[in-house]
Amino acid sequence: MSTVAKELIAIMDTLPEDKAREVVDFARFLQEQAGDREWERILSDTRPRPKLDRFVADALREGPAESLDLNKL
């Protein structure tokens, strides 16, 4: 376990339940932000993606997809 994780656990042990829950919620928010940044990096990459281009072109040739019917799930 990292030093940071040990420090966080020690802090969490001193907090009341409601405040500890706020820390957990904030940590989840930060975790989501990190994932969003990674997607932004991937999407803004300008390198050619020939396989993806072929996949998209093939999908578009198939025509529109059938709407999702939640009653069939």
N, CA and C of each residue as an Amber inpcrd file, in Angstrom:
protein
   219
   0.8560000  -1.1740000   0.0000000   0.0000000   0.0000000   0.0000000
   0.9000000   1.2340000   0.0000000   0.5280000   2.2230000  -0.7910000
   1.3560000   3.4210000  -0.9140000   1.2550000   4.2860000   0.3450000
   2.2140000   5.1710000   0.4860000   2.2230000   6.1130000   1.6020000
   1.0000000   7.0170000   1.5470000   0.6320000   7.4300000   0.3590000
  -0.5460000   8.2890000   0.1950000  -1.8050000   7.5500000   0.6370000
  -1.9440000   6.2970000   0.2400000  -3.1180000   5.5120000   0.6300000
  -3.1730000   5.3560000   2.1480000  -2.0290000   5.0930000   2.7730000
  -1.9970000   4.9580000   4.2410000  -2.3910000   6.2700000   4.9100000
  -1.9080000   7.3780000   4.3670000  -2.2490000   8.6880000   4.9220000
  -3.7430000   8.9510000   4.7920000  -4.3000000   8.6270000   3.6410000
  -5.7290000   8.8340000   3.4200000  -6.5570000   7.9710000   4.3660000
  -6.1650000   6.7440000   4.5630000  -6.8920000   5.8610000   5.4930000
  -6.8490000   6.4240000   6.9040000  -5.6870000   6.9190000   7.3150000
  -5.5650000   7.4970000   8.6580000  -6.4800000   8.7070000   8.8070000
  -6.5580000   9.5330000   7.7820000  -7.4370000  10.7000000   7.8160000
  -8.8960000  10.2600000   7.8520000  -9.2420000   9.3130000   7.0020000
 -10.6300000   8.8410000   6.9280000 -11.0990000   8.2710000   8.2650000
 -10.1910000   7.6040000   8.9800000 -10.5490000   7.0200000  10.2740000
 -10.9080000   8.0760000  11.3130000 -10.4760000   9.3250000  11.1060000
 -10.7660000  10.3890000  12.0790000 -12.0330000  11.1630000  11.7420000
 -12.5680000  10.9600000  10.5550000 -13.7200000  11.7390000  10.1160000
 -15.0290000  11.0580000  10.4840000 -16.0600000  11.8800000  10.7410000
 -17.3870000  11.2740000  10.8960000 -17.8440000  10.6700000   9.5720000
 -18.7780000   9.7580000   9.6440000 -19.2350000   9.0140000   8.4560000
 -19.6480000   9.9300000   7.3130000 -20.4040000  10.9920000   7.5960000
 -20.8770000  11.8600000   6.5230000 -19.7250000  12.5860000   5.8330000
 -18.7260000  13.0050000   6.5960000 -17.5680000  13.6820000   5.9990000
 -16.7080000  12.6860000   5.2250000 -16.5700000  11.4820000   5.7390000
 -15.8120000  10.4460000   5.0240000 -16.4860000  10.1390000   3.6890000
 -17.8140000  10.1190000   3.6680000 -18.5600000   9.8770000   2.4310000
 -18.2990000  10.9970000   1.4210000 -18.1880000  12.2340000   1.8960000
 -17.8830000  13.3540000   1.0070000 -16.4990000  13.1860000   0.3790000
 -15.5420000  12.7090000   1.1670000 -14.1930000  12.4720000   0.6440000
 -14.2320000  11.3850000  -0.4250000 -14.9810000  10.3310000  -0.1850000
 -15.1110000   9.2460000  -1.1630000 -15.7570000   9.7650000  -2.4420000
 -16.8090000  10.5460000  -2.2970000 -17.4710000  11.1120000  -3.4760000
 -16.5200000  11.9980000  -4.2700000 -15.7230000  12.8010000  -3.5790000
 -14.7680000  13.6640000  -4.2660000 -13.6980000  12.8330000  -4.9650000
 -13.2370000  11.7760000  -4.3120000 -12.2360000  10.8970000  -4.9380000
 -12.8020000  10.2600000  -6.2050000 -14.0590000   9.8570000  -6.1730000
 -14.6870000   9.2960000  -7.3740000 -14.7890000  10.3410000  -8.4830000
 -15.1060000  11.5800000  -8.1030000 -15.1490000  12.6690000  -9.0720000
 -13.7850000  12.8360000  -9.7410000 -12.7150000  12.8490000  -8.9400000
 -11.3660000  12.9810000  -9.4920000 -11.0250000  11.8030000 -10.3990000
 -11.4510000  10.6240000 -10.0200000 -11.2080000   9.4300000 -10.8290000
 -11.9000000   9.5570000 -12.1850000 -13.1310000  10.0310000 -12.1980000
 -13.8620000  10.2280000 -13.4510000 -13.1880000  11.2770000 -14.3180000
 -12.6970000  12.3450000 -13.6930000 -12.0190000  13.4020000 -14.4330000
 -10.7830000  12.8480000 -15.1400000 -10.0480000  11.9800000 -14.4640000
  -8.8500000  11.3910000 -15.0710000  -9.2430000  10.5770000 -16.2940000
 -10.3420000   9.8250000 -16.2100000 -10.8200000   9.0510000 -17.3490000
 -11.2650000   9.9470000 -18.4920000 -11.9180000  11.0590000 -18.1470000
 -12.3530000  12.0030000 -19.1760000 -11.1580000  12.5990000 -19.9050000
 -10.1160000  12.9400000 -19.1520000  -8.9140000  13.5100000 -19.7760000
  -8.2850000  12.5230000 -20.7430000  -8.2850000  11.2450000 -20.3850000
  -7.7070000  10.2270000 -21.2670000  -8.5200000  10.1190000 -22.5550000
  -9.8520000  10.1270000 -22.4570000 -10.6810000  10.0870000 -23.6570000
 -10.4520000  11.3230000 -24.5180000 -10.3330000  12.4790000 -23.8970000
 -10.0690000  13.7070000 -24.6560000  -8.7550000  13.5980000 -25.4100000
  -7.7390000  13.0290000 -24.7790000  -6.4470000  12.8370000 -25.4290000
  -6.5880000  11.9050000 -26.6310000  -7.3160000  10.8190000 -26.4450000
  -7.5050000   9.8510000 -27.5270000  -8.2730000  10.4890000 -28.6880000
  -9.3490000  11.2010000 -28.3690000 -10.1860000  11.7810000 -29.4100000
  -9.5000000  12.9170000 -30.1640000  -8.5810000  13.5990000 -29.5020000
  -7.9160000  14.7230000 -30.1740000  -6.6630000  14.2900000 -30.9360000
  -6.3070000  13.0270000 -30.8520000  -5.1450000  12.5070000 -31.5730000
  -5.4290000  12.5540000 -33.0810000  -4.5660000  13.2030000 -33.8290000
  -4.8110000  13.4030000 -35.2620000  -4.1670000  12.3380000 -36.1470000
  -3.5530000  11.3420000 -35.5500000  -2.9530000  10.2900000 -36.3760000
  -4.0290000   9.5520000 -37.1640000  -3.6910000   9.1120000 -38.3700000
  -4.6710000   8.3600000 -39.1770000  -5.0620000   7.0420000 -38.4950000
  -6.2950000   6.6750000 -38.6440000  -6.8210000   5.4180000 -38.0830000
  -7.5170000   4.6530000 -39.2100000  -6.7600000   4.0180000 -40.1000000
  -7.3740000   3.3650000 -41.2640000  -8.3600000   2.2630000 -40.8970000
  -8.0760000   1.4730000 -39.8730000  -9.0060000   0.4070000 -39.5020000
 -10.3190000   0.9970000 -38.9900000 -10.2230000   2.0430000 -38.1960000
 -11.4300000   2.6950000 -37.6950000 -12.1960000   3.3370000 -38.8460000
 -11.4840000   3.9630000 -39.7710000 -12.1420000   4.5670000 -40.9380000
 -12.8960000   3.5200000 -41.7450000 -12.2780000   2.3460000 -41.9520000
 -12.9480000   1.2680000 -42.6960000 -14.1710000   0.7750000 -41.9330000
 -14.0330000   0.6170000 -40.6240000 -15.1450000   0.1580000 -39.7940000
 -16.3310000   1.1230000 -39.9020000 -16.0600000   2.4170000 -39.7950000
 -17.1200000   3.4170000 -39.8730000 -17.7640000   3.3990000 -41.2610000
 -16.9420000   3.3370000 -42.3030000 -17.4790000   3.3140000 -43.6610000
 -18.3640000   2.0870000 -43.8650000 -17.9320000   0.9180000 -43.3910000
 -18.7420000  -0.3000000 -43.5080000 -20.0610000  -0.1560000 -42.7500000
 -20.0000000   0.4010000 -41.5560000 -21.2100000   0.5630000 -40.7440000
 -22.1850000   1.5150000 -41.4300000 -21.6750000   2.5730000 -42.0120000
 -22.5470000   3.5260000 -42.6910000 -23.1860000   2.9170000 -43.9320000
 -22.4800000   2.0220000 -44.6130000 -23.0390000   1.3490000 -45.7910000
 -24.1770000   0.4140000 -45.4100000 -24.1750000  -0.0820000 -44.1860000
 -25.2360000  -0.9830000 -43.7330000 -26.5560000  -0.2470000 -43.5470000
 -26.5120000   1.0460000 -43.4730000 -27.7340000   1.8270000 -43.3080000
 -28.0270000   2.0740000 -41.8440000 -29.1440000   2.7570000 -41.5980000
 -29.4770000   3.1170000 -40.2210000 -29.7670000   1.8740000 -39.3660000
 -29.3890000   1.9720000 -38.1150000 -29.6290000   0.8760000 -37.1850000
 -31.0760000   0.8980000 -36.7080000 -31.5720000  -0.2540000 -36.3370000
 -32.9230000  -0.3520000 -35.7880000 -32.9200000   0.2970000 -34.4040000
 -33.9730000   1.0330000 -34.0950000 -34.0830000   1.6560000 -32.7840000
 -34.1390000   0.6080000 -31.6920000 -33.5740000   0.9160000 -30.5630000
 -33.5730000   0.0130000 -29.4290000 -34.9550000  -0.0180000 -28.8050000
 -35.5300000  -1.2130000 -28.7210000 -36.8400000  -1.3960000 -28.0880000
 -36.6190000  -1.9500000 -26.6950000 -36.8020000  -1.1060000 -25.6920000
 -36.5550000  -1.5270000 -24.3100000 -37.4690000  -2.6620000 -23.8760000
 -38.6150000  -2.8080000 -24.5180000 -39.5390000  -3.8880000 -24.1540000
 -39.0240000  -5.2530000 -24.6150000 -38.0740000  -5.2620000 -25.5370000
 -37.5230000  -6.5260000 -26.0040000 -36.3190000  -6.9890000 -25.1860000
 -35.8770000  -6.1610000 -24.2780000 -34.7010000  -6.5300000 -23.4640000
 -35.0480000  -7.5180000 -22.4000000
